[in-house]
Amino acid sequence: MKKLFVTTFSFFLLFSMQSCLEDQCTDISTYYIFEPVYLSEEQLRQEIMLENARALKNPGKMYFYQNMIFISEKYEGVHIYNNTDPSAPDKIGFLPIPGNQDISIKNDVLYADALIDILTIDISNIQSPSLIQRTEDVIFAQQNGENQYVAYYEKVEVRNEYDCSGGVSISEGWLAFDDASLANVEVISNTGVPSGASQVGVGGSTARMRIVNNHMYVVDQTSLKSFDISVDGFPSIQSEQNLGWGIETIYPYEDKLFIGSETGMFIFDNSNPASPEYLSEFRHWRSCDPVVVEGETAYVTLRDGNQCAGFINQLDVIDISNVLEPELIKTFDMTNPHGLAIRDNRLFICEGTDGLKIYDASDSENIDENLLHHNRGFHAFDVISLNENLAFIIGEDGFFQYNMSNPSEPQLLSSILIER
């Protein structure tokens, strides 16, 4: 496979090495790189038809709509479950969508990315979903010279023997560390979408696709796009704004859009939904950074061990009372934070292999002193706070539902475990 990125690192800070002889010695280093996996247009543009339910093997994002749970099988499609009884979710089927990571739903129309296209699918009869339209070539994806697109990056172990006296470097690829999950994380609590005639589902903090009223917003690696979806199922692009490189997530809150990138958080005014207006940004060290917002405070997690090549694990709490000049309130050390959610000053943070933490965030300068609960019983990279009583968590082990009426003692309602 072709490796896309060239990076050179000194390994003295990254790996423990055996002591070298004064004159000469050899040693072996082990590290990881991300190699691109490609899909062709033919592979991406297959027929869309509901299949029999599959085992959950490689979970990605999750989404909730009208008592149904949608869990992505990374880059392959979406598992659909009936969650009328949270203690016993029931399998409905699997919807294959090659290259898919994100979905959003409004009025029984499912909008899904197929790496480079946006599909609109009628799910009014969930047992027989049907493709309404494929809007082609509206999402940016890296391409090689053979008309193939980078669907995702695969973690590959590399072992090198080298002369101790000469050091070692990586000449190609993305450097990875101990927890190199490529999974995007979904978390949300307040969407800013009013209830009423339109019915919109609930997504998460690292989603790249969001619906607010009659508009859908999509971010790819470089841009923010606004689509008019006032005619359900037929998105019409209204505007596209270049934001630079490393754009990752979008989170709507009230009349603002908060966009996470590898280098910071952008804030856009959404008063004119056809063309959101840039207001300001908050810069940080290079790192992946999902963001959620409540009131006049934004919460951003930054972590190492991922494709963003960051070196820090922390929670940034940011004052956005003046959206033109966001200011850092305080930074808190974390283990390896992924997704997060905020609801009524309850702050949920997924810590990867270190599980889920729940904080009382009412005192923004002393959040670390108000840990309500820490569950180390599962891997967690995504949490949705659906309401004050119910939360969904997903990670490498599978999907979990908890009764959160007492956040200090969450009660497990059900789980969907992965099958190797």
Beta strands, then each sheet from edge to edge (+ up, - down):
strand 1: 26-40
strand 2: 59-65
strand 3: 68-73
strand 4: 77-82
strand 5: 90-96
strand 6: 103-106
strand 7: 109-114
strand 8: 117-122
strand 9: 130-135
strand 10: 148-163
strand 11: 174-176
strand 12: 209-212
strand 13: 215-219
strand 14: 223-228
strand 15: 236-242
strand 16: 247-253
strand 17: 256-261
strand 18: 264-269
strand 19: 277-283
strand 20: 291-294
strand 21: 297-302
strand 22: 314-319
strand 23: 327-333
strand 24: 340-343
strand 25: 346-350
strand 26: 356-360
strand 27: 371-375
strand 28: 382-385
strand 29: 390-395
strand 30: 398-403
strand 31: 411-417
sheet 1: 10+ 1- 11+
sheet 2: 2+ 3- 4+ 5-
sheet 3: 6+ 7- 8+ 9-
sheet 4: 12+ 13- 14+ 15-
sheet 5: 16+ 17- 18+ 19-
sheet 6: 20+ 21- 22+ 23-
sheet 7: 24+ 25- 26+ 27-
sheet 8: 28+ 29- 30+ 31-
end
